[in-house]
Amino acid sequence: MKNSFRFLSLAAMNVMLASNVVFAHNIPSLITGEAQLKAGQHKEAIANFTKAIETTPKPGSDDLAKAYYNRGAAELALGATEAANADFKKSIEVDPTPVDAQGFKNRGLAKSALGDTQGAKADFIMAGSFGGNSVEEDVQNSNG
């Protein structure tokens, strides 16, 4: 039952992430990766986001945070939950106030899928502090 819940959670995350992709405009590989992510070409998108991460000139730039965030979304869509969690974490480190708190919310979803309900709850609460609108529901869902 718990595994089927996690599978359904991942499927729901894929749908949510497809509509919440963060778009950038400065790095060609980031732009290409975003188009591939939107088209469902997740492996190709990951390769372009990795290239964007490697070539972004400023460690604290907005483009770098977007590249990590979007790579996490593509990884999560492929079921690579641990890699996605790491990329969402890095995105939050680069930009601790992500637009609409999606970085915290998506990292919470990844943690929940990995069974880290306390970590997920903390991330959902943090997302709420930035204006997330369904945090209470997310916290309840993470408690299984």
OpenMM code with the backbone's topology and positions (N, CA, C; nanometers):
from openmm import Vec3, app, unit

residues = "MET LYS ASN SER PHE ARG PHE LEU SER LEU ALA ALA MET ASN VAL MET LEU ALA SER ASN VAL VAL PHE ALA HIS ASN ILE PRO SER LEU ILE THR GLY GLU ALA GLN LEU LYS ALA GLY GLN HIS LYS GLU ALA ILE ALA ASN PHE THR LYS ALA ILE GLU THR THR PRO LYS PRO GLY SER ASP ASP LEU ALA LYS ALA TYR TYR ASN ARG GLY ALA ALA GLU LEU ALA LEU GLY ALA THR GLU ALA ALA ASN ALA ASP PHE LYS LYS SER ILE GLU VAL ASP PRO THR PRO VAL ASP ALA GLN GLY PHE LYS ASN ARG GLY LEU ALA LYS SER ALA LEU GLY ASP THR GLN GLY ALA LYS ALA ASP PHE ILE MET ALA GLY SER PHE GLY GLY ASN SER VAL GLU GLU ASP VAL GLN ASN SER ASN GLY".split()
positions = [
    Vec3(0.0828, -0.1196, 0.0000),
    Vec3(0.0000, 0.0000, 0.0000),
    Vec3(0.0866, 0.1251, 0.0000),
    Vec3(0.1914, 0.1235, 0.0842),
    Vec3(0.2782, 0.2404, 0.0922),
    Vec3(0.3529, 0.2629, -0.0401),
    Vec3(0.3975, 0.1524, -0.1046),
    Vec3(0.4669, 0.1655, -0.2331),
    Vec3(0.3743, 0.2187, -0.3406),
    Vec3(0.2484, 0.1745, -0.3397),
    Vec3(0.1550, 0.2249, -0.4403),
    Vec3(0.1260, 0.3725, -0.4155),
    Vec3(0.1234, 0.4132, -0.2874),
    Vec3(0.1050, 0.5552, -0.2572),
    Vec3(0.2222, 0.6362, -0.3099),
    Vec3(0.3433, 0.5862, -0.2912),
    Vec3(0.4618, 0.6561, -0.3409),
    Vec3(0.4594, 0.6653, -0.4926),
    Vec3(0.4185, 0.5563, -0.5594),
    Vec3(0.4094, 0.5582, -0.7057),
    Vec3(0.3086, 0.6626, -0.7510),
    Vec3(0.1926, 0.6650, -0.6873),
    Vec3(0.0907, 0.7634, -0.7223),
    Vec3(0.1379, 0.9047, -0.6906),
    Vec3(0.2130, 0.9192, -0.5817),
    Vec3(0.2675, 1.0506, -0.5470),
    Vec3(0.3629, 1.0983, -0.6546),
    Vec3(0.4490, 1.0076, -0.7041),
    Vec3(0.5425, 1.0453, -0.8101),
    Vec3(0.4681, 1.0840, -0.9376),
    Vec3(0.3630, 1.0104, -0.9687),
    Vec3(0.2845, 1.0430, -1.0880),
    Vec3(0.2200, 1.1807, -1.0725),
    Vec3(0.1664, 1.2085, -0.9552),
    Vec3(0.1051, 1.3392, -0.9305),
    Vec3(0.2096, 1.4501, -0.9377),
    Vec3(0.3299, 1.4228, -0.8858),
    Vec3(0.4370, 1.5227, -0.8916),
    Vec3(0.4745, 1.5546, -1.0353),
    Vec3(0.4779, 1.4518, -1.1196),
    Vec3(0.5121, 1.4745, -1.2601),
    Vec3(0.4135, 1.5702, -1.3252),
    Vec3(0.2866, 1.5524, -1.2971),
    Vec3(0.1843, 1.6396, -1.3539),
    Vec3(0.2006, 1.7817, -1.3009),
    Vec3(0.2242, 1.7937, -1.1692),
    Vec3(0.2404, 1.9267, -1.1102),
    Vec3(0.3650, 1.9949, -1.1629),
    Vec3(0.4739, 1.9221, -1.1741),
    Vec3(0.5989, 1.9810, -1.2184),
    Vec3(0.5913, 2.0264, -1.3631),
    Vec3(0.5184, 1.9553, -1.4436),
    Vec3(0.5065, 1.9944, -1.5846),
    Vec3(0.4442, 2.1328, -1.5979),
    Vec3(0.3592, 2.1693, -1.5050),
    Vec3(0.2969, 2.3009, -1.5123),
    Vec3(0.3722, 2.4065, -1.4325),
    Vec3(0.4766, 2.3661, -1.3577),
    Vec3(0.5490, 2.4598, -1.2726),
    Vec3(0.6946, 2.4759, -1.3121),
    Vec3(0.7289, 2.4459, -1.4339),
    Vec3(0.8670, 2.4577, -1.4787),
    Vec3(0.9083, 2.6040, -1.4764),
    Vec3(1.0265, 2.6293, -1.4229),
    Vec3(1.0790, 2.7646, -1.4170),
    Vec3(1.1531, 2.7926, -1.5468),
    Vec3(1.1201, 2.9013, -1.6146),
    Vec3(1.1818, 2.9320, -1.7428),
    Vec3(1.2893, 3.0384, -1.7281),
    Vec3(1.3948, 3.0242, -1.8047),
    Vec3(1.5058, 3.1194, -1.8050),
    Vec3(1.5280, 3.1691, -1.9466),
    Vec3(1.6162, 3.2692, -1.9592),
    Vec3(1.6328, 3.3299, -2.0913),
    Vec3(1.7761, 3.3633, -2.1275),
    Vec3(1.8745, 3.3258, -2.0466),
    Vec3(2.0091, 3.3739, -2.0697),
    Vec3(2.1085, 3.2706, -2.1225),
    Vec3(2.0884, 3.1460, -2.0993),
    Vec3(2.1853, 3.0435, -2.1365),
    Vec3(2.1205, 2.9483, -2.2367),
    Vec3(2.1805, 2.9320, -2.3560),
    Vec3(2.1180, 2.8470, -2.4598),
    Vec3(2.0844, 2.7052, -2.4121),
    Vec3(2.1738, 2.6411, -2.3374),
    Vec3(2.1446, 2.5046, -2.2933),
    Vec3(2.0293, 2.5013, -2.1937),
    Vec3(2.0082, 2.6089, -2.1206),
    Vec3(1.8959, 2.6179, -2.0281),
    Vec3(1.7653, 2.6318, -2.1054),
    Vec3(1.7673, 2.7140, -2.2078),
    Vec3(1.6482, 2.7335, -2.2918),
    Vec3(1.6114, 2.6027, -2.3623),
    Vec3(1.7125, 2.5344, -2.4165),
    Vec3(1.6886, 2.4064, -2.4839),
    Vec3(1.6352, 2.3030, -2.3857),
    Vec3(1.6961, 2.2967, -2.2681),
    Vec3(1.6520, 2.2024, -2.1656),
    Vec3(1.5079, 2.2260, -2.1237),
    Vec3(1.4695, 2.3526, -2.1109),
    Vec3(1.3313, 2.3851, -2.0730),
    Vec3(1.2321, 2.3359, -2.1784),
    Vec3(1.2678, 2.3546, -2.3043),
    Vec3(1.1796, 2.3078, -2.4124),
    Vec3(1.1695, 2.1555, -2.4097),
    Vec3(1.2820, 2.0894, -2.3854),
    Vec3(1.2818, 1.9432, -2.3797),
    Vec3(1.2018, 1.8930, -2.2593),
    Vec3(1.2153, 1.9605, -2.1465),
    Vec3(1.1400, 1.9210, -2.0270),
    Vec3(0.9903, 1.9333, -2.0532),
    Vec3(0.9522, 2.0418, -2.1124),
    Vec3(0.8101, 2.0635, -2.1427),
    Vec3(0.7585, 1.9588, -2.2411),
    Vec3(0.8458, 1.9130, -2.3335),
    Vec3(0.8075, 1.8127, -2.4330),
    Vec3(0.8160, 1.6698, -2.3792),
    Vec3(0.8590, 1.6551, -2.2544),
    Vec3(0.8691, 1.5226, -2.1958),
    Vec3(0.9968, 1.4486, -2.2312),
    Vec3(1.0944, 1.5173, -2.2864),
    Vec3(1.2240, 1.4577, -2.3217),
    Vec3(1.3189, 1.4752, -2.2022),
    Vec3(1.2929, 1.3999, -2.0965),
    Vec3(1.3584, 1.4220, -1.9685),
    Vec3(1.5090, 1.3942, -1.9698),
    Vec3(1.5521, 1.2868, -2.0337),
    Vec3(1.6953, 1.2562, -2.0369),
    Vec3(1.7736, 1.3642, -2.1107),
    Vec3(1.7190, 1.4095, -2.2218),
    Vec3(1.7845, 1.5147, -2.2989),
    Vec3(1.7869, 1.6457, -2.2206),
    Vec3(1.6768, 1.6737, -2.1500),
    Vec3(1.6689, 1.7951, -2.0686),
    Vec3(1.7741, 1.7923, -1.9579),
    Vec3(1.7897, 1.6774, -1.8932),
    Vec3(1.8895, 1.6640, -1.7864),
    Vec3(2.0283, 1.6957, -1.8408),
    Vec3(2.0601, 1.6452, -1.9589),
    Vec3(2.1914, 1.6715, -2.0190),
    Vec3(2.2112, 1.8215, -2.0424),
    Vec3(2.1096, 1.8902, -2.0902),
    Vec3(2.1218, 2.0341, -2.1140),
    Vec3(2.1269, 2.1136, -1.9841),
    Vec3(2.0514, 2.0728, -1.8833),
    Vec3(2.0578, 2.1430, -1.7549),
    Vec3(2.1942, 2.1223, -1.6895),
    Vec3(2.2512, 2.0030, -1.7053),
    Vec3(2.3848, 1.9772, -1.6524),
    Vec3(2.4863, 2.0676, -1.7214),
    Vec3(2.4740, 2.0810, -1.8520),
    Vec3(2.5635, 2.1702, -1.9266),
    Vec3(2.5476, 2.3149, -1.8790),
    Vec3(2.4239, 2.3570, -1.8556),
    Vec3(2.3981, 2.4930, -1.8061),
    Vec3(2.4618, 2.5136, -1.6689),
    Vec3(2.4516, 2.4128, -1.5830),
    Vec3(2.5115, 2.4212, -1.4496),
    Vec3(2.6630, 2.4359, -1.4602),
    Vec3(2.7216, 2.3589, -1.5498),
    Vec3(2.8670, 2.3609, -1.5660),
    Vec3(2.9179, 2.4896, -1.6299),
    Vec3(2.8325, 2.5596, -1.7055),
    Vec3(2.8789, 2.6782, -1.7784),
    Vec3(2.8265, 2.8103, -1.7226),
    Vec3(2.7434, 2.8057, -1.6187),
    Vec3(2.6921, 2.9292, -1.5606),
    Vec3(2.8054, 3.0018, -1.4901),
    Vec3(2.8310, 3.1280, -1.5288),
    Vec3(2.9477, 3.1990, -1.4775),
    Vec3(2.9415, 3.2359, -1.3288),
    Vec3(2.8271, 3.2710, -1.2762),
    Vec3(2.8176, 3.3158, -1.1373),
    Vec3(2.7548, 3.2081, -1.0503),
    Vec3(2.8228, 3.1685, -0.9429),
    Vec3(2.7683, 3.0639, -0.8551),
    Vec3(2.6325, 3.0980, -0.7937),
    Vec3(2.6013, 3.2229, -0.7720),
    Vec3(2.4748, 3.2589, -0.7093),
    Vec3(2.3720, 3.3129, -0.8058),
    Vec3(2.3904, 3.2858, -0.9337),
    Vec3(2.3005, 3.3457, -1.0325),
    Vec3(2.1635, 3.2794, -1.0348),
    Vec3(2.0671, 3.3563, -1.0811),
    Vec3(1.9301, 3.3082, -1.0961),
    Vec3(1.9244, 3.1920, -1.1956),
    Vec3(2.0053, 3.1998, -1.3023),
    Vec3(2.0079, 3.0928, -1.4018),
    Vec3(2.0552, 2.9611, -1.3406),
    Vec3(2.1516, 2.9673, -1.2502),
    Vec3(2.2020, 2.8459, -1.1864),
    Vec3(2.0932, 2.7811, -1.1014),
    Vec3(2.0209, 2.8614, -1.0255),
    Vec3(1.9108, 2.8081, -0.9445),
    Vec3(1.8051, 2.7438, -1.0338),
    Vec3(1.7752, 2.8067, -1.1472),
    Vec3(1.6759, 2.7522, -1.2404),
    Vec3(1.7239, 2.6213, -1.3019),
    Vec3(1.8530, 2.6159, -1.3334),
    Vec3(1.9069, 2.4933, -1.3935),
    Vec3(1.8967, 2.3764, -1.2952),
    Vec3(1.9332, 2.3987, -1.1694),
    Vec3(1.9212, 2.2923, -1.0687),
    Vec3(1.7752, 2.2535, -1.0475),
    Vec3(1.6887, 2.3532, -1.0374),
    Vec3(1.5472, 2.3266, -1.0156),
    Vec3(1.4884, 2.2441, -1.1303),
    Vec3(1.5142, 2.2869, -1.2530),
    Vec3(1.4576, 2.2175, -1.3689),
    Vec3(1.5176, 2.0785, -1.3867),
    Vec3(1.6482, 2.0638, -1.3568),
    Vec3(1.7081, 1.9303, -1.3649),
    Vec3(1.6424, 1.8393, -1.2614),
    Vec3(1.6143, 1.8933, -1.1432),
    Vec3(1.5435, 1.8159, -1.0414),
    Vec3(1.4058, 1.7728, -1.0883),
    Vec3(1.3361, 1.8628, -1.1572),
    Vec3(1.2034, 1.8291, -1.2096),
    Vec3(1.2123, 1.7159, -1.3119),
    Vec3(1.3129, 1.7220, -1.3998),
    Vec3(1.3305, 1.6166, -1.5006),
    Vec3(1.3679, 1.4840, -1.4343),
    Vec3(1.4552, 1.4901, -1.3347),
    Vec3(1.4947, 1.3670, -1.2638),
    Vec3(1.3760, 1.3059, -1.1918),
    Vec3(1.2965, 1.3899, -1.1282),
    Vec3(1.1791, 1.3403, -1.0575),
    Vec3(1.0817, 1.2745, -1.1542),
    Vec3(1.0679, 1.3313, -1.2725),
    Vec3(0.9786, 1.2733, -1.3742),
    Vec3(1.0258, 1.1351, -1.4176),
    Vec3(1.1567, 1.1111, -1.4102),
    Vec3(1.2127, 0.9800, -1.4459),
    Vec3(1.2184, 0.8846, -1.3269),
    Vec3(1.1768, 0.9319, -1.2097),
    Vec3(1.1775, 0.8477, -1.0901),
    Vec3(1.3093, 0.8486, -1.0147),
    Vec3(1.4008, 0.9374, -1.0513),
    Vec3(1.5299, 0.9497, -0.9820),
    Vec3(1.5114, 1.0449, -0.8641),
    Vec3(1.4394, 0.9975, -0.7632),
    Vec3(1.3970, 1.0821, -0.6519),
    Vec3(1.5136, 1.1373, -0.5712),
    Vec3(1.6144, 1.0552, -0.5459),
    Vec3(1.7283, 1.1024, -0.4667),
    Vec3(1.8062, 1.2108, -0.5412),
    Vec3(1.8272, 1.1935, -0.6693),
    Vec3(1.8961, 1.2955, -0.7487),
    Vec3(1.8134, 1.4235, -0.7537),
    Vec3(1.6827, 1.4089, -0.7694),
    Vec3(1.5945, 1.5258, -0.7715),
    Vec3(1.6013, 1.5992, -0.6386),
    Vec3(1.5978, 1.5247, -0.5300),
    Vec3(1.6064, 1.5844, -0.3969),
    Vec3(1.7350, 1.6653, -0.3834),
    Vec3(1.8467, 1.6098, -0.4297),
    Vec3(1.9759, 1.6798, -0.4226),
    Vec3(1.9740, 1.8075, -0.5066),
    Vec3(1.9125, 1.8018, -0.6250),
    Vec3(1.9076, 1.9203, -0.7100),
    Vec3(1.8135, 2.0273, -0.6544),
    Vec3(1.7003, 1.9869, -0.5973),
    Vec3(1.6120, 2.0849, -0.5340),
    Vec3(1.6836, 2.1504, -0.4158),
    Vec3(1.7596, 2.0706, -0.3415),
    Vec3(1.8368, 2.1242, -0.2290),
    Vec3(1.9369, 2.2277, -0.2791),
    Vec3(2.0089, 2.1955, -0.3856),
    Vec3(2.1084, 2.2873, -0.4409),
    Vec3(2.0406, 2.4140, -0.4938),
    Vec3(1.9261, 2.3998, -0.5579),
    Vec3(1.8518, 2.5148, -0.6078),
    Vec3(1.8154, 2.6088, -0.4931),
    Vec3(1.7740, 2.5518, -0.3817),
    Vec3(1.7373, 2.6313, -0.2644),
    Vec3(1.8615, 2.6987, -0.2043),
    Vec3(1.9761, 2.6293, -0.2052),
    Vec3(2.0995, 2.6897, -0.1544),
    Vec3(2.1395, 2.8104, -0.2389),
    Vec3(2.1234, 2.7993, -0.3703),
    Vec3(2.1601, 2.9082, -0.4612),
    Vec3(2.0603, 3.0232, -0.4491),
    Vec3(1.9308, 2.9908, -0.4379),
    Vec3(1.8256, 3.0919, -0.4266),
    Vec3(1.7305, 3.0503, -0.3153),
    Vec3(1.7540, 3.0968, -0.1901),
    Vec3(1.6717, 3.0526, -0.0771),
    Vec3(1.5294, 3.1072, -0.0765),
    Vec3(1.4935, 3.1900, -0.1707),
    Vec3(1.3562, 3.2413, -0.1786),
    Vec3(1.2987, 3.2132, -0.3168),
    Vec3(1.2831, 3.0856, -0.3520),
    Vec3(1.2360, 3.0513, -0.4868),
    Vec3(1.0963, 3.1066, -0.5146),
    Vec3(1.0724, 3.1359, -0.6401),
    Vec3(0.9434, 3.1875, -0.6826),
    Vec3(0.8340, 3.0898, -0.6406),
    Vec3(0.7326, 3.1427, -0.5724),
    Vec3(0.6186, 3.0633, -0.5253),
    Vec3(0.6600, 2.9443, -0.4393),
    Vec3(0.7796, 2.9478, -0.3838),
    Vec3(0.8285, 2.8450, -0.2924),
    Vec3(0.8320, 2.7057, -0.3552),
    Vec3(0.8352, 2.6973, -0.4873),
    Vec3(0.8319, 2.5670, -0.5533),
    Vec3(0.9523, 2.4797, -0.5193),
    Vec3(1.0676, 2.5406, -0.4992),
    Vec3(1.1853, 2.4612, -0.4635),
    Vec3(1.1630, 2.3851, -0.3343),
    Vec3(1.1109, 2.4528, -0.2327),
    Vec3(1.0844, 2.3863, -0.1047),
    Vec3(0.9721, 2.2838, -0.1184),
    Vec3(0.8675, 2.3202, -0.1886),
    Vec3(0.7544, 2.2285, -0.2030),
    Vec3(0.7968, 2.1022, -0.2777),
    Vec3(0.8699, 2.1179, -0.3868),
    Vec3(0.9096, 2.0008, -0.4640),
    Vec3(1.0123, 1.9165, -0.3898),
    Vec3(1.1024, 1.9808, -0.3143),
    Vec3(1.1942, 1.9013, -0.2333),
    Vec3(1.1153, 1.8250, -0.1264),
    Vec3(1.0119, 1.8869, -0.0712),
    Vec3(0.9261, 1.8179, 0.0245),
    Vec3(0.8572, 1.6982, -0.0375),
    Vec3(0.8118, 1.7124, -0.1611),
    Vec3(0.7491, 1.5998, -0.2308),
    Vec3(0.8496, 1.4869, -0.2532),
    Vec3(0.9722, 1.5235, -0.2902),
    Vec3(1.0750, 1.4219, -0.3110),
    Vec3(1.1079, 1.3517, -0.1790),
    Vec3(1.1208, 1.4288, -0.0721),
    Vec3(1.1489, 1.3683, 0.0589),
    Vec3(1.0360, 1.2762, 0.1017),
    Vec3(0.9128, 1.3179, 0.0774),
    Vec3(0.7981, 1.2349, 0.1118),
    Vec3(0.8022, 1.1033, 0.0364),
    Vec3(0.8353, 1.1083, -0.0919),
    Vec3(0.8442, 0.9866, -0.1725),
    Vec3(0.9569, 0.8963, -0.1245),
    Vec3(1.0608, 0.9554, -0.0633),
    Vec3(1.1722, 0.8765, -0.0092),
    Vec3(1.1436, 0.8263, 0.1318),
    Vec3(1.0288, 0.8654, 0.1880),
    Vec3(0.9915, 0.8198, 0.3210),
    Vec3(1.0359, 0.9128, 0.4327),
    Vec3(1.0929, 1.0279, 0.4018),
    Vec3(1.1382, 1.1243, 0.5020),
    Vec3(1.0237, 1.2202, 0.5325),
    Vec3(0.9267, 1.1744, 0.6132),
    Vec3(0.8081, 1.2554, 0.6382),
    Vec3(0.8387, 1.3796, 0.7204),
    Vec3(0.9321, 1.3703, 0.8144),
    Vec3(0.9661, 1.4885, 0.8943),
    Vec3(1.0347, 1.5956, 0.8080),
    Vec3(1.1259, 1.5519, 0.7220),
    Vec3(1.1921, 1.6462, 0.6316),
    Vec3(1.0933, 1.7080, 0.5346),
    Vec3(1.0001, 1.6254, 0.4854),
    Vec3(0.8976, 1.6756, 0.3940),
    Vec3(0.8111, 1.7798, 0.4640),
    Vec3(0.7714, 1.7495, 0.5858),
    Vec3(0.6872, 1.8423, 0.6619),
    Vec3(0.7587, 1.9763, 0.6805),
    Vec3(0.8871, 1.9722, 0.7145),
    Vec3(0.9641, 2.0958, 0.7338),
    Vec3(0.9694, 2.1765, 0.6039),
    Vec3(0.9891, 2.1092, 0.4913),
    Vec3(0.9936, 2.1797, 0.3633),
    Vec3(0.8579, 2.2386, 0.3256),
    Vec3(0.7500, 2.1658, 0.3533),
    Vec3(0.6169, 2.2179, 0.3226),
    Vec3(0.5868, 2.3411, 0.4082),
    Vec3(0.6290, 2.3379, 0.5334),
    Vec3(0.6094, 2.4537, 0.6208),
    Vec3(0.6911, 2.5721, 0.5695),
    Vec3(0.8153, 2.5456, 0.5275),
    Vec3(0.8990, 2.6520, 0.4723),
    Vec3(0.8360, 2.7088, 0.3453),
    Vec3(0.7815, 2.6227, 0.2606),
    Vec3(0.7137, 2.6696, 0.1392),
    Vec3(0.5982, 2.7618, 0.1771),
    Vec3(0.5266, 2.7262, 0.2809),
    Vec3(0.4153, 2.8085, 0.3272),
    Vec3(0.4600, 2.9453, 0.3739),
    Vec3(0.5799, 2.9527, 0.4308),
    Vec3(0.6285, 3.0824, 0.4778),
    Vec3(0.6591, 3.1772, 0.3618),
    Vec3(0.6750, 3.1213, 0.2409),
    Vec3(0.6976, 3.2034, 0.1221),
    Vec3(0.5705, 3.2213, 0.0410),
    Vec3(0.4587, 3.1719, 0.0927),
    Vec3(0.3319, 3.1941, 0.0241),
    Vec3(0.2767, 3.0735, -0.0472),
    Vec3(0.3282, 2.9512, -0.0192),
    Vec3(0.2700, 2.8312, -0.0789),
    Vec3(0.1245, 2.8195, -0.0362),
    Vec3(0.0368, 2.7741, -0.1237),
    Vec3(-0.1055, 2.7788, -0.0932),
    Vec3(-0.1677, 2.6456, -0.0526),
    Vec3(-0.0968, 2.5354, -0.0624),
    Vec3(-0.1581, 2.4079, -0.0245),
    Vec3(-0.0696, 2.3332, 0.0747),
    Vec3(-0.0039, 2.4081, 0.1637),
    Vec3(0.0929, 2.3497, 0.2544),
    Vec3(0.0281, 2.2549, 0.3542),
    Vec3(-0.0868, 2.2919, 0.4101),
    Vec3(-0.1518, 2.2043, 0.5075),
    Vec3(-0.1842, 2.0682, 0.4463),
    Vec3(-0.2337, 2.0689, 0.3241),
    Vec3(-0.2634, 1.9432, 0.2542),
    Vec3(-0.1365, 1.8634, 0.2295),
    Vec3(-0.0290, 1.9317, 0.1914),
    Vec3(0.0994, 1.8635, 0.1664),
    Vec3(0.1515, 1.7985, 0.2943),
    Vec3(0.1420, 1.8692, 0.4073),
    Vec3(0.1889, 1.8147, 0.5341),
    Vec3(0.1077, 1.6916, 0.5715),
    Vec3(-0.0243, 1.6986, 0.5548),
    Vec3(-0.1103, 1.5844, 0.5859),
    Vec3(-0.0765, 1.4658, 0.4968),
    Vec3(-0.0544, 1.4900, 0.3677),
    Vec3(-0.0206, 1.3821, 0.2748),
    Vec3(0.1137, 1.3205, 0.3071),
    Vec3(0.2092, 1.3988, 0.3570),
    Vec3(0.3414, 1.3450, 0.3878),
    Vec3(0.3372, 1.2559, 0.5102),
    Vec3(0.2349, 1.2724, 0.5934),
    Vec3(0.2230, 1.1877, 0.7124),
    Vec3(0.1599, 1.0542, 0.6802),
    Vec3(0.1170, 1.0364, 0.5528),
    Vec3(0.0699, 0.9102, 0.5004),
    Vec3(-0.0551, 0.8640, 0.5595),
] * unit.nanometer
topology = app.Topology()
chain = topology.addChain("A")
for resn in residues:
    res = topology.addResidue(resn, chain)
    for name in ("N", "CA", "C"):
        topology.addAtom(name, app.Element.getBySymbol(name[0]), res)
